[in-house]
């Protein structure tokens, strides 16, 4: 049984619902023993509103961590995009602000002209997006800042079917994670939305990607990527367990925090 989840958002990200307490109660009811909150990165110094949100997040999670310490283990983190201009801030969070872990969740990349490539815009130029997604992810993995790579196969959203470019870059992502000793995530949020929204084409988590991960020998973790408390209840852990077993993936059940 999977008894952990380190990928949980809060209402502060603007596209999640429910209170932190509701997430915690849902996790306890489902037998989860370790729950990590990893909301999308908040930039403390951006403006006064961001500063207020930043400190409220830290205060709330730490208070709940103490309140529920006899029922569930709670951790405080962020999900982050990697870029060179953010490295110092991320180090500051880990060293000075009590943030226990960062997970790398790359949703965009920049091409050589500086054009932003967003993996949620469903661009027709899927090969270009895949190439630059890999470049940003590799730099992030190399940095040593992140405890694991969230939805490593997010670029699958751009594909109607698997082609040679997909296979090439899936293997590159897996090889980079293996080289820098960073676990990759089987993300159950994409699976949930694929089932409930009848999305066209492919989406993550992609079985082909994790077959390649099995060949490479990657460490994997499972993440619910919660944006609502009921996603804890509806998480398809069985699908993840079957993939782990089928491709002989090395399952990491507890996160190693970067210091």
C-alpha positions as a Markdown table, in Angstrom:
| # | Residue | x | y | z |
|---|---|---|---|---|
| 1 | Unk | 0.0 | 0.0 | 0.0 |
| 2 | Unk | 1.2 | 3.5 | -0.9 |
| 3 | Unk | 1.1 | 5.5 | 2.4 |
| 4 | Unk | 2.7 | 8.8 | 1.4 |
| 5 | Unk | 2.2 | 11.8 | -0.8 |
| 6 | Unk | 4.6 | 14.7 | -1.0 |
| 7 | Unk | 2.8 | 16.6 | -3.8 |
| 8 | Unk | -0.1 | 18.6 | -2.3 |
| 9 | Unk | -1.2 | 22.1 | -3.2 |
| 10 | Unk | -3.2 | 24.7 | -1.4 |
| 11 | Unk | -5.7 | 27.4 | -2.4 |
| 12 | Unk | -2.8 | 29.9 | -2.6 |
| 13 | Unk | -1.8 | 28.7 | -6.0 |
| 14 | Unk | -5.1 | 30.0 | -7.4 |
| 15 | Unk | -6.3 | 26.8 | -9.0 |
| 16 | Unk | -6.7 | 24.5 | -6.0 |
| 17 | Unk | -9.6 | 24.2 | -3.6 |
| 18 | Unk | -10.1 | 23.2 | 0.0 |
| 19 | Unk | -8.3 | 23.9 | 3.3 |
| 20 | Unk | -5.1 | 22.3 | 4.5 |
| 21 | Unk | -7.0 | 20.6 | 7.3 |
| 22 | Unk | -9.3 | 19.0 | 4.7 |
| 23 | Unk | -6.3 | 17.6 | 2.8 |
| 24 | Unk | -4.9 | 16.2 | 6.1 |
| 25 | Unk | -8.1 | 14.6 | 7.2 |
| 26 | Unk | -8.6 | 13.0 | 3.8 |
| 27 | Unk | -5.1 | 11.7 | 3.9 |
| 28 | Unk | -5.5 | 10.2 | 7.4 |
| 29 | Unk | -8.8 | 8.5 | 6.3 |
| 30 | Unk | -7.0 | 6.9 | 3.3 |
| 31 | Unk | -4.2 | 5.5 | 5.5 |
| 32 | Unk | -1.5 | 8.0 | 4.4 |
| 33 | Unk | 1.2 | 8.3 | 7.0 |
| 34 | Unk | 3.3 | 11.0 | 5.4 |
| 35 | Unk | 1.9 | 14.1 | 3.7 |
| 36 | Unk | 4.0 | 16.8 | 2.1 |
| 37 | Unk | 2.6 | 20.2 | 1.1 |
| 38 | Unk | 4.4 | 21.5 | -2.0 |
| 39 | Unk | 2.5 | 24.4 | -3.2 |
| 40 | Unk | 3.6 | 26.3 | -6.4 |
| 41 | Unk | 6.5 | 28.5 | -5.5 |
| 42 | Unk | 5.7 | 31.8 | -3.8 |
| 43 | Unk | 8.2 | 34.6 | -4.3 |
| 44 | Unk | 8.4 | 36.3 | -0.9 |
| 45 | Unk | 9.9 | 39.6 | -2.2 |
| 46 | Unk | 7.7 | 40.1 | -5.2 |
| 47 | Unk | 5.2 | 42.4 | -3.5 |
| 48 | Unk | 3.4 | 42.8 | -0.2 |
| 49 | Unk | 0.6 | 40.4 | -1.1 |
| 50 | Unk | 3.1 | 37.6 | -2.0 |
| 51 | Unk | 5.0 | 38.2 | 1.2 |
| 52 | Unk | 1.8 | 37.8 | 3.2 |
| 53 | Unk | 0.9 | 34.6 | 1.3 |
| 54 | Unk | 4.4 | 33.2 | 1.8 |
| 55 | Unk | 4.4 | 33.6 | 5.5 |
| 56 | Unk | 0.8 | 32.4 | 5.9 |
| 57 | Unk | 1.7 | 29.2 | 4.0 |
| 58 | Unk | 4.7 | 28.5 | 6.3 |
| 59 | Unk | 2.8 | 29.4 | 9.5 |
| 60 | Unk | -0.3 | 27.3 | 8.6 |
| 61 | Unk | 1.6 | 24.2 | 7.6 |
| 62 | Unk | 3.9 | 24.3 | 10.6 |
| 63 | Unk | 1.0 | 24.8 | 13.0 |
| 64 | Unk | -0.8 | 21.8 | 11.5 |
| 65 | Unk | 2.3 | 19.8 | 11.6 |
| 66 | Unk | 2.4 | 20.2 | 15.3 |
| 67 | Unk | -1.3 | 19.7 | 15.8 |
| 68 | Unk | -1.4 | 16.4 | 13.9 |
| 69 | Unk | 2.0 | 15.1 | 14.9 |
| 70 | Unk | 0.5 | 12.1 | 16.6 |
| 71 | Unk | -1.7 | 11.2 | 13.6 |
| 72 | Unk | 0.3 | 11.9 | 10.5 |
| 73 | Unk | 3.8 | 13.2 | 9.5 |
| 74 | Unk | 3.6 | 16.5 | 7.7 |
| 75 | Unk | 6.3 | 18.3 | 5.7 |
| 76 | Unk | 6.7 | 21.7 | 4.1 |
| 77 | Unk | 8.0 | 22.2 | 0.6 |
| 78 | Unk | 7.4 | 23.9 | -2.7 |
| 79 | Unk | 7.0 | 22.8 | -6.3 |
| 80 | Unk | 9.3 | 24.9 | -8.5 |
| 81 | Unk | 10.2 | 25.8 | -12.1 |
| 82 | Unk | 13.9 | 25.8 | -12.7 |
| 83 | Unk | 15.7 | 28.7 | -14.3 |
| 84 | Unk | 19.1 | 30.2 | -13.5 |
| 85 | Unk | 17.8 | 33.4 | -12.1 |
| 86 | Unk | 15.9 | 31.5 | -9.4 |
| 87 | Unk | 18.7 | 29.4 | -8.0 |
| 88 | Unk | 19.8 | 31.8 | -5.2 |
| 89 | Unk | 16.2 | 32.2 | -4.0 |
| 90 | Unk | 15.7 | 28.4 | -3.9 |
| 91 | Unk | 18.9 | 28.0 | -1.8 |
| 92 | Unk | 17.7 | 30.8 | 0.5 |
| 93 | Unk | 14.4 | 28.9 | 1.1 |
| 94 | Unk | 16.1 | 25.7 | 2.0 |
| 95 | Unk | 18.8 | 27.3 | 4.2 |
| 96 | Unk | 17.0 | 30.2 | 5.8 |
| 97 | Unk | 13.2 | 29.8 | 5.7 |
| 98 | Unk | 12.6 | 26.3 | 7.0 |
| 99 | Unk | 11.5 | 24.8 | 3.7 |
| 100 | Unk | 12.3 | 21.1 | 3.9 |
| 101 | Unk | 12.2 | 20.2 | 0.3 |
| 102 | Unk | 11.7 | 21.4 | -3.3 |
| 103 | Unk | 10.3 | 19.3 | -6.1 |
| 104 | Unk | 11.0 | 20.2 | -9.7 |
| 105 | Unk | 7.8 | 20.6 | -11.7 |
| 106 | Unk | 8.8 | 22.2 | -15.0 |
| 107 | Unk | 5.7 | 23.6 | -16.9 |
| 108 | Unk | 7.6 | 25.9 | -19.2 |
| 109 | Unk | 10.9 | 26.3 | -21.1 |
| 110 | Unk | 12.6 | 29.0 | -23.1 |
| 111 | Unk | 13.9 | 28.5 | -26.6 |
| 112 | Unk | 17.2 | 29.9 | -27.8 |
| 113 | Unk | 15.4 | 33.2 | -28.7 |
| 114 | Unk | 13.9 | 33.5 | -25.3 |
| 115 | Unk | 10.4 | 32.6 | -26.4 |
| 116 | Unk | 8.4 | 30.9 | -23.6 |
| 117 | Unk | 7.1 | 27.5 | -24.4 |
| 118 | Unk | 4.3 | 26.5 | -22.2 |
| 119 | Unk | 3.5 | 22.8 | -21.8 |
| 120 | Unk | -0.2 | 23.6 | -21.1 |
| 121 | Unk | -0.9 | 25.6 | -24.3 |
| 122 | Unk | -1.1 | 22.5 | -26.5 |
| 123 | Unk | 1.2 | 23.9 | -29.1 |
| 124 | Unk | 1.4 | 22.1 | -32.4 |
| 125 | Unk | 5.3 | 22.3 | -32.2 |
| 126 | Unk | 5.5 | 19.4 | -29.8 |
| 127 | Unk | 9.1 | 18.4 | -30.8 |
| 128 | Unk | 10.4 | 21.9 | -30.1 |
| 129 | Unk | 8.7 | 22.0 | -26.7 |
| 130 | Unk | 10.0 | 18.5 | -25.8 |
| 131 | Unk | 13.6 | 19.5 | -26.7 |
| 132 | Unk | 13.7 | 22.6 | -24.6 |
| 133 | Unk | 11.7 | 21.0 | -21.8 |
| 134 | Unk | 14.5 | 18.4 | -21.5 |
| 135 | Unk | 17.2 | 21.1 | -21.5 |
| 136 | Unk | 15.6 | 22.9 | -18.5 |
| 137 | Unk | 14.8 | 19.7 | -16.6 |
| 138 | Unk | 18.4 | 18.5 | -17.1 |
| 139 | Unk | 19.8 | 21.8 | -15.6 |
| 140 | Unk | 17.4 | 21.5 | -12.7 |
| 141 | Unk | 18.4 | 17.9 | -12.0 |
| 142 | Unk | 22.1 | 18.9 | -12.2 |
| 143 | Unk | 21.6 | 21.7 | -9.7 |
| 144 | Unk | 21.0 | 19.4 | -6.7 |
| 145 | Unk | 18.2 | 21.5 | -5.4 |
| 146 | Unk | 15.3 | 19.2 | -5.9 |
| 147 | Unk | 14.3 | 16.0 | -4.0 |
| 148 | Unk | 12.4 | 14.6 | -6.9 |
| 149 | Unk | 11.2 | 15.4 | -10.5 |
| 150 | Unk | 7.4 | 15.8 | -10.6 |
| 151 | Unk | 5.5 | 14.7 | -13.7 |
| 152 | Unk | 8.7 | 14.0 | -15.7 |
| 153 | Unk | 6.6 | 13.0 | -18.7 |
| 154 | Unk | 4.5 | 16.2 | -18.7 |
| 155 | Unk | 5.5 | 16.8 | -22.3 |
| 156 | Unk | 3.3 | 13.8 | -23.2 |
| 157 | Unk | 0.4 | 16.2 | -23.3 |
| 158 | Unk | 1.7 | 17.5 | -26.7 |
| 159 | Unk | 1.5 | 14.1 | -28.4 |
| 160 | Unk | -1.3 | 12.3 | -30.2 |
| 161 | Unk | 0.8 | 9.2 | -30.5 |
| 162 | Unk | 4.3 | 8.0 | -29.5 |
| 163 | Unk | 7.0 | 8.8 | -32.1 |
| 164 | Unk | 10.8 | 8.6 | -32.3 |
| 165 | Unk | 11.3 | 12.1 | -30.9 |
| 166 | Unk | 9.1 | 11.2 | -27.9 |
| 167 | Unk | 11.2 | 8.0 | -27.3 |
| 168 | Unk | 14.4 | 9.9 | -27.7 |
| 169 | Unk | 13.6 | 12.6 | -25.1 |
| 170 | Unk | 11.9 | 10.3 | -22.7 |
| 171 | Unk | 15.1 | 8.3 | -22.5 |
| 172 | Unk | 17.1 | 11.5 | -22.1 |
| 173 | Unk | 15.0 | 12.7 | -19.2 |
| 174 | Unk | 15.2 | 9.3 | -17.5 |
| 175 | Unk | 19.0 | 9.1 | -18.1 |
| 176 | Unk | 19.5 | 12.6 | -16.6 |
| 177 | Unk | 17.4 | 11.7 | -13.5 |
| 178 | Unk | 19.5 | 8.5 | -13.1 |
| 179 | Unk | 22.8 | 10.3 | -13.6 |
| 180 | Unk | 22.0 | 13.0 | -10.9 |
| 181 | Unk | 20.3 | 10.5 | -8.6 |
| 182 | Unk | 16.9 | 12.2 | -8.5 |
| 183 | Unk | 13.7 | 10.1 | -8.3 |
| 184 | Unk | 11.0 | 10.6 | -10.8 |
| 185 | Unk | 7.3 | 10.8 | -10.1 |
| 186 | Unk | 4.4 | 8.8 | -11.3 |
| 187 | Unk | 1.9 | 11.6 | -11.2 |
| 188 | Unk | -1.7 | 10.6 | -10.6 |
| 189 | Unk | -3.3 | 13.9 | -11.3 |
| 190 | Unk | -2.9 | 13.5 | -15.0 |
| 191 | Unk | -4.4 | 10.1 | -14.8 |
| 192 | Unk | -7.4 | 11.4 | -12.9 |
| 193 | Unk | -8.1 | 14.1 | -15.4 |
| 194 | Unk | -7.7 | 11.8 | -18.3 |
| 195 | Unk | -10.4 | 9.6 | -16.8 |
| 196 | Unk | -12.8 | 12.3 | -15.8 |
| 197 | Unk | -12.5 | 14.9 | -18.6 |
| 198 | Unk | -12.1 | 12.6 | -21.7 |
| 199 | Unk | -9.0 | 14.5 | -22.9 |
| 200 | Unk | -7.9 | 14.0 | -26.5 |
| 201 | Unk | -4.6 | 12.4 | -27.3 |
| 202 | Unk | -2.1 | 11.2 | -24.7 |
| 203 | Unk | -1.4 | 12.5 | -21.3 |
| 204 | Unk | 0.8 | 11.8 | -18.3 |
| 205 | Unk | 1.5 | 9.5 | -16.6 |
| 206 | Unk | 2.5 | 7.6 | -19.8 |
| 207 | Unk | 3.1 | 3.9 | -19.5 |
| 208 | Unk | 5.6 | 4.1 | -22.4 |
| 209 | Unk | 7.7 | 6.6 | -20.5 |
| 210 | Unk | 7.8 | 4.4 | -17.4 |
| 211 | Unk | 8.7 | 1.4 | -19.5 |
| 212 | Unk | 11.8 | 3.4 | -20.6 |
| 213 | Unk | 12.4 | 4.3 | -16.9 |
| 214 | Unk | 12.4 | 0.6 | -16.1 |
| 215 | Unk | 15.0 | 0.0 | -18.8 |
| 216 | Unk | 17.2 | 2.9 | -17.5 |
| 217 | Unk | 16.8 | 1.8 | -13.8 |
| 218 | Unk | 15.2 | 5.0 | -12.4 |
| 219 | Unk | 14.0 | 5.4 | -8.8 |
| 220 | Unk | 10.3 | 6.4 | -8.7 |
| 221 | Unk | 7.9 | 7.9 | -6.3 |
| 222 | Unk | 4.2 | 8.4 | -6.6 |
| 223 | Unk | 2.6 | 11.8 | -6.3 |
| 224 | Unk | -1.1 | 12.6 | -6.1 |
| 225 | Unk | -0.5 | 16.2 | -7.1 |
| 226 | Unk | -3.6 | 17.2 | -5.0 |
| 227 | Unk | -5.5 | 20.3 | -6.0 |
| 228 | Unk | -8.6 | 19.3 | -4.0 |
| 229 | Unk | -9.1 | 17.0 | -1.0 |
| 230 | Unk | -11.2 | 14.5 | -2.9 |
| 231 | Unk | -8.3 | 13.8 | -5.2 |
| 232 | Unk | -6.7 | 12.0 | -2.2 |
| 233 | Unk | -9.6 | 9.7 | -2.0 |
| 234 | Unk | -9.8 | 9.2 | -5.7 |
| 235 | Unk | -6.1 | 8.6 | -6.3 |
| 236 | Unk | -5.5 | 5.5 | -8.4 |
| 237 | Unk | -2.6 | 4.0 | -6.4 |
| 238 | Unk | -3.4 | 0.6 | -7.9 |
| 239 | Unk | -2.4 | 1.9 | -11.4 |
| 240 | Unk | 0.9 | 3.2 | -10.0 |
| 241 | Unk | 1.6 | 0.0 | -8.2 |
| 242 | Unk | 0.9 | -2.1 | -11.3 |
| 243 | Unk | 3.3 | 0.1 | -13.3 |
| 244 | Unk | 6.0 | -0.2 | -10.6 |
| 245 | Unk | 5.7 | -4.0 | -10.6 |
| 246 | Unk | 5.3 | -4.4 | -14.4 |
| 247 | Unk | 8.5 | -2.5 | -15.2 |
| 248 | Unk | 10.5 | -3.5 | -12.1 |
| 249 | Unk | 10.9 | 0.1 | -11.0 |
| 250 | Unk | 12.7 | 0.9 | -7.8 |
| 251 | Unk | 10.1 | 2.5 | -5.5 |
| 252 | Unk | 11.2 | 5.1 | -3.1 |
| 253 | Unk | 8.6 | 5.6 | -0.4 |
| 254 | Unk | 10.2 | 8.3 | 1.7 |
| 255 | Unk | 11.7 | 11.6 | 0.5 |
| 256 | Unk | 15.3 | 12.5 | 1.0 |
| 257 | Unk | 15.5 | 16.2 | 1.9 |
| 258 | Unk | 18.2 | 18.3 | 0.3 |
| 259 | Unk | 20.4 | 20.3 | 2.7 |
